[in-house]
Amino acid sequence: QTKVYGRDRVRFMESLVGGDIAELKPGQGTLTLLTNERGGIVDDLIVTNTSEDHLYVVSNAGCTDKDLAIMRGRAAELQAAGSDVHLEVSDNALLALQGSPSMARVLQAGLPDDLAKLSFMNSITTTVFSVPGCRVTRCGYTGEDGVEISVPAGRAVELAERLLGVPEVWPAGLAARDSLRLEAGLCLYGNDIDETTTPAEAGLLWTLGKRRRAAMDFPGAAIIMAQVKEKPKRKRVGLTSGAGAAGPHSPPRVLTSPGTVTSGCPSPSLGKNIAMGYVEAVHSRAGTALTVEVRKKQHPALITKMPFVPTQYYMAK
């Protein structure tokens, strides 16, 4: 978690990502992609325009070092040119409370604010179960209604234990979360997207702001926008199969054309196996039958639209 201060903070952030950060209302956030000059995805970030005097950036923990090096390098370049921008790395913990409709009921009991007014991808700074200085963002990595709570590290265990004291709250491990995010069709950095994958190939062009596409002023813009015009040669797709779960890098074979499975697991909600991966664009239409290799055995699979399970994101009325 990083805070970006200074009057040039939006210009700084937009020099690194393709999202329209300038258009974010106070308290509103967006998923955006940190790209390299080859159009590859360095990381996926959530950037929030806080109601205070800074941008709040959440990056993947596994990408912390490289993201910070890029951000600090760009900040130094802009500072040398007279810009007003500086970074502050937060040592807050991040707790995710996910699942509708219980999440709202459980959290509201410890919140002075009205959760019904907080829409998906919006955030507030508040007190949560007597722990002050928390940032509550209505987002998550499950496809369900949920929040991520940024909490001072010294009181994170206390807050987690307080939440777990509620009978309907359970701790969830990474495998449980992985099944949920895959059912929701959400990418895992390092598996489904990486520095060799472009937003066009990954089906993430919606993260690029209209103004930003026109200006082409973010890293790799020329390559990415050329792919938009000419269509990428490969595409990220969803797969369903009755076979044993197709794990990462079990190559599906599409007719004579190889592809790659990047994530896969049994879907507890659907009772069948789901996966995502990349195939040549000509074979990417939903309903296309192909063969997936799982543990050296070939099984039939079907390209399926994502999300596999409808999402439940909350929009305030």
C-alpha positions as CSV (number, residue, x, y, z in Angstrom):
1,Q,0.0,0.0,0.0
2,T,1.5,3.3,-1.1
3,K,0.3,6.9,-0.8
4,V,1.2,9.5,-3.4
5,Y,1.2,13.1,-2.4
6,G,1.8,16.4,-4.2
7,R,0.0,18.6,-6.7
8,D,1.4,16.6,-9.6
9,R,0.3,13.2,-8.1
10,V,-2.2,12.5,-10.9
11,R,0.3,13.3,-13.7
12,F,2.8,11.1,-11.9
13,M,0.4,8.2,-11.7
14,E,-0.9,8.6,-15.3
15,S,2.7,8.5,-16.6
16,L,2.9,4.8,-15.3
17,V,-0.7,3.4,-15.9
18,G,-3.3,3.6,-18.6
19,G,-6.3,4.4,-16.4
20,D,-8.0,7.8,-16.3
21,I,-6.9,8.8,-12.8
22,A,-7.9,12.4,-13.3
23,E,-11.6,11.6,-13.7
24,L,-11.8,9.7,-10.3
25,K,-14.2,11.4,-7.9
26,P,-13.1,11.8,-4.2
27,G,-13.2,8.4,-2.6
28,Q,-13.5,6.5,-6.0
29,G,-10.9,3.9,-7.1
30,T,-10.2,2.0,-10.3
31,L,-8.3,-1.1,-11.3
32,T,-5.5,-0.1,-13.6
33,L,-2.4,-1.6,-15.2
34,L,1.2,-0.7,-14.7
35,T,2.7,-1.3,-18.2
36,N,6.2,-1.5,-19.7
37,E,7.4,0.0,-22.9
38,R,6.7,-3.3,-24.7
39,G,3.0,-3.1,-23.7
40,G,3.4,-5.9,-21.1
41,I,1.7,-5.8,-17.7
42,V,4.1,-5.1,-14.9
43,D,1.3,-5.3,-12.3
44,D,-2.4,-4.6,-11.8
45,L,-3.1,-1.9,-9.2
46,I,-6.1,-0.4,-7.5
47,V,-5.7,3.4,-7.4
48,T,-8.0,5.5,-5.3
49,N,-8.4,9.2,-5.3
50,T,-8.9,9.7,-1.6
51,S,-11.0,12.5,-0.1
52,E,-7.8,13.6,1.7
53,D,-4.7,14.9,-0.2
54,H,-3.3,11.8,-1.8
55,L,-3.8,8.9,-4.1
56,Y,-3.9,5.4,-2.4
57,V,-2.3,2.7,-4.4
58,V,-2.6,-1.1,-3.7
59,S,-0.3,-3.4,-5.6
60,N,0.3,-7.1,-5.4
61,A,2.5,-8.0,-2.5
62,G,4.7,-10.2,-4.7
63,C,5.4,-7.2,-7.0
64,T,6.2,-4.8,-4.2
65,D,9.9,-4.4,-4.9
66,K,9.7,-3.9,-8.7
67,D,6.6,-1.6,-8.4
68,L,8.3,0.6,-5.8
69,A,11.5,0.8,-7.8
70,I,9.5,2.0,-10.9
71,M,7.4,4.4,-8.9
72,R,10.4,5.8,-7.0
73,G,12.4,6.1,-10.2
74,R,9.6,8.1,-12.0
75,A,9.0,10.3,-8.9
76,A,12.7,11.2,-8.9
77,E,12.6,12.0,-12.6
78,L,9.6,14.3,-12.1
79,Q,11.1,15.9,-9.0
80,A,14.3,16.7,-10.9
81,A,12.1,18.4,-13.5
82,G,10.4,20.5,-10.8
83,S,7.3,18.5,-10.2
84,D,5.6,18.2,-6.8
85,V,5.2,14.5,-6.0
86,H,6.4,12.2,-3.2
87,L,5.6,8.7,-2.0
88,E,4.9,7.2,1.4
89,V,4.9,3.4,1.8
90,S,2.3,2.4,4.3
91,D,2.9,-0.5,6.8
92,N,-0.8,-1.1,7.3
93,A,-2.2,-4.6,7.0
94,L,-5.0,-5.4,4.6
95,L,-7.9,-7.6,5.7
96,A,-10.5,-8.7,3.2
97,L,-14.1,-9.4,4.4
98,Q,-16.1,-11.0,1.5
99,G,-19.4,-12.5,0.8
100,S,-23.0,-11.2,0.3
101,P,-25.2,-10.6,2.1
102,S,-23.5,-11.4,5.4
103,M,-20.5,-9.0,4.9
104,A,-22.6,-5.8,5.1
105,R,-24.5,-7.0,8.1
106,V,-21.3,-8.1,10.0
107,L,-19.3,-5.0,9.2
108,Q,-22.2,-2.5,9.7
109,A,-22.3,-3.5,13.4
110,G,-18.8,-2.1,13.9
111,L,-19.0,0.9,11.6
112,P,-20.3,4.5,12.3
113,D,-20.8,5.0,8.5
114,D,-23.8,3.8,6.5
115,L,-22.4,0.9,4.3
116,A,-25.5,1.2,2.1
117,K,-24.1,4.4,0.7
118,L,-20.7,2.9,-0.2
119,S,-20.6,1.6,-3.8
120,F,-18.2,-0.9,-5.4
121,M,-14.7,0.5,-5.8
122,N,-15.4,3.4,-3.4
123,S,-13.6,3.9,-0.1
124,I,-13.9,5.8,3.2
125,T,-11.6,6.4,6.2
126,T,-13.3,5.4,9.4
127,T,-13.2,3.5,12.6
128,V,-13.9,-0.3,12.4
129,F,-14.8,-2.1,15.6
130,S,-13.1,0.6,17.7
131,V,-9.9,0.6,15.6
132,P,-9.5,4.2,14.3
133,G,-7.7,5.2,11.1
134,C,-8.9,2.3,8.9
135,R,-9.6,2.7,5.2
136,V,-12.6,0.6,4.0
137,T,-12.8,0.0,0.3
138,R,-15.8,-1.8,-1.2
139,C,-13.9,-4.3,-3.4
140,G,-12.2,-7.6,-3.3
141,Y,-11.0,-10.6,-5.2
142,T,-13.9,-12.9,-5.0
143,G,-16.6,-11.5,-7.4
144,E,-18.9,-11.1,-4.3
145,D,-19.9,-8.0,-2.4
146,G,-17.0,-7.4,0.0
147,V,-14.5,-4.9,1.5
148,E,-10.8,-4.6,1.9
149,I,-9.9,-3.0,5.2
150,S,-6.5,-1.2,5.5
151,V,-5.8,-1.3,9.2
152,P,-2.8,-0.1,11.3
153,A,-0.5,-3.1,11.5
154,G,-0.4,-3.0,15.3
155,R,-4.1,-3.7,15.6
156,A,-4.6,-6.0,12.6
157,V,-4.7,-9.2,14.7
158,E,-7.2,-7.6,17.1
159,L,-9.5,-6.6,14.3
160,A,-9.2,-10.0,12.6
161,E,-10.0,-11.8,15.9
162,R,-13.0,-9.4,16.4
163,L,-14.4,-10.3,13.0
164,L,-13.7,-14.0,13.5
165,G,-15.6,-13.8,16.7
166,V,-18.8,-13.5,14.6
167,P,-20.2,-17.0,14.0
168,E,-20.8,-16.5,10.2
169,V,-17.2,-15.2,9.6
170,W,-14.6,-17.9,8.7
171,P,-10.9,-17.6,7.8
172,A,-10.4,-18.4,4.1
173,G,-7.1,-19.7,2.7
174,L,-5.5,-18.9,-0.7
175,A,-7.0,-22.0,-2.4
176,A,-10.5,-21.0,-1.4
177,R,-9.9,-17.4,-2.6
178,D,-8.4,-18.8,-5.8
179,S,-11.5,-20.7,-6.6
180,L,-13.7,-17.6,-6.0
181,R,-11.6,-15.3,-8.2
182,L,-11.4,-17.9,-11.0
183,E,-15.2,-18.3,-10.9
184,A,-15.4,-14.5,-11.2
185,G,-13.0,-14.6,-14.2
186,L,-10.5,-12.4,-12.4
187,C,-6.8,-12.6,-13.3
188,L,-4.0,-13.7,-11.0
189,Y,-0.8,-11.7,-11.6
190,G,2.1,-14.0,-12.5
191,N,-0.3,-16.7,-13.8
192,D,-2.9,-15.1,-16.1
193,I,-1.1,-11.8,-16.7
194,D,2.6,-10.9,-16.6
195,E,5.2,-8.7,-18.4
196,T,4.8,-10.8,-21.6
197,T,1.0,-10.3,-21.7
198,T,-0.6,-7.1,-23.1
199,P,-4.0,-5.6,-22.0
200,A,-5.4,-6.4,-25.4
201,E,-4.5,-10.1,-25.2
202,A,-5.7,-10.3,-21.6
203,G,-9.1,-8.8,-22.4
204,L,-8.3,-5.9,-20.1
205,L,-8.7,-3.0,-22.5
206,W,-11.6,-1.7,-20.3
207,T,-8.9,-0.5,-17.8
208,L,-7.6,2.0,-20.4
209,G,-9.4,5.4,-20.2
210,K,-10.8,6.8,-23.4
211,R,-8.8,10.0,-23.0
212,R,-5.7,8.0,-22.3
213,R,-6.2,5.9,-25.5
214,A,-6.4,9.0,-27.5
215,A,-3.4,10.7,-25.9
216,M,-1.3,7.4,-26.1
217,D,0.8,8.8,-23.2
218,F,1.3,5.7,-21.1
219,P,4.1,3.1,-21.3
220,G,3.7,0.7,-24.3
221,A,0.8,2.7,-25.6
222,A,1.9,2.4,-29.3
223,I,2.1,-1.4,-29.1
224,I,-1.1,-1.8,-27.2
225,M,-3.2,0.6,-29.4
226,A,-1.8,-1.2,-32.5
227,Q,-3.2,-4.4,-31.1
228,V,-6.5,-2.8,-30.5
229,K,-6.6,-1.8,-34.2
230,E,-5.3,-5.0,-35.7
231,K,-6.7,-7.4,-33.0
232,P,-4.2,-9.4,-30.9
233,K,-3.1,-12.8,-32.2
234,R,-4.0,-14.6,-29.0
235,K,-6.7,-14.0,-26.4
236,R,-7.4,-15.0,-22.8
237,V,-10.4,-17.3,-22.6
238,G,-12.4,-19.3,-20.0
239,L,-12.5,-23.1,-20.2
240,T,-14.9,-25.7,-18.6
241,S,-14.3,-29.4,-18.5
242,G,-15.6,-32.5,-16.7
243,A,-12.0,-33.7,-16.5
244,G,-9.5,-33.5,-13.6
245,A,-8.7,-29.8,-12.8
246,A,-6.4,-28.3,-15.4
247,G,-3.7,-26.6,-13.4
248,P,-1.3,-23.9,-14.6
249,H,0.6,-24.7,-17.7
250,S,-1.3,-27.9,-18.7
251,P,-1.3,-27.0,-22.4
252,P,-4.7,-27.2,-24.1
253,R,-4.4,-28.1,-27.8
254,V,-6.8,-26.3,-30.1
255,L,-7.0,-28.3,-33.3
256,T,-3.4,-28.0,-34.6
257,S,-2.8,-24.8,-32.6
258,P,-1.2,-24.9,-29.1
259,G,-2.4,-22.8,-26.3
260,T,-1.7,-22.5,-22.6
261,V,-3.7,-23.0,-19.4
262,T,-2.7,-20.3,-16.9
263,S,-5.1,-21.1,-14.0
264,G,-7.5,-24.0,-13.2
265,C,-9.4,-25.6,-10.3
266,P,-12.6,-27.4,-9.5
267,S,-15.5,-24.9,-9.2
268,P,-17.3,-25.5,-5.9
269,S,-20.2,-23.4,-7.1
270,L,-20.7,-25.2,-10.5
271,G,-19.6,-28.7,-9.7
272,K,-17.3,-28.9,-12.7
273,N,-13.7,-27.9,-13.5
274,I,-12.9,-24.4,-14.7
275,A,-9.8,-22.8,-16.1
276,M,-8.5,-19.8,-18.0
277,G,-5.7,-19.6,-20.5
278,Y,-4.7,-18.2,-23.9
279,V,-5.5,-19.6,-27.3
280,E,-5.0,-18.2,-30.8
281,A,-7.7,-15.5,-31.4
282,V,-9.2,-17.5,-34.4
283,H,-10.1,-20.2,-31.9
284,S,-11.3,-18.0,-29.0
285,R,-15.1,-17.9,-29.7
286,A,-17.3,-19.2,-26.8
287,G,-18.5,-22.7,-27.5
288,T,-15.4,-23.8,-29.3
289,A,-14.4,-27.4,-28.4
290,L,-10.8,-28.1,-27.7
291,T,-8.6,-30.6,-25.9
292,V,-6.9,-30.0,-22.6
293,E,-4.1,-32.1,-21.4
294,V,-4.3,-32.9,-17.7
295,R,-1.6,-35.1,-16.1
296,K,-0.6,-36.4,-19.6
297,K,-4.2,-37.4,-20.5
298,Q,-6.3,-35.5,-23.0
299,H,-9.8,-34.4,-22.1
300,P,-12.5,-32.4,-24.0
301,A,-13.0,-28.8,-22.9
302,L,-15.2,-26.0,-24.0
303,I,-14.4,-22.3,-24.3
304,T,-16.8,-20.6,-22.0
305,K,-17.7,-16.9,-21.4
306,M,-16.4,-15.4,-18.1
307,P,-17.4,-14.8,-15.3
308,F,-18.3,-18.5,-14.9
309,V,-20.4,-17.4,-11.9
310,P,-22.3,-14.1,-12.0
311,T,-20.6,-11.4,-9.9
312,Q,-22.4,-9.7,-7.0
313,Y,-20.7,-6.2,-6.8
314,Y,-22.7,-3.7,-4.8
315,M,-23.9,-0.4,-6.3
316,A,-25.5,2.1,-3.9
317,K,-29.0,3.1,-4.9
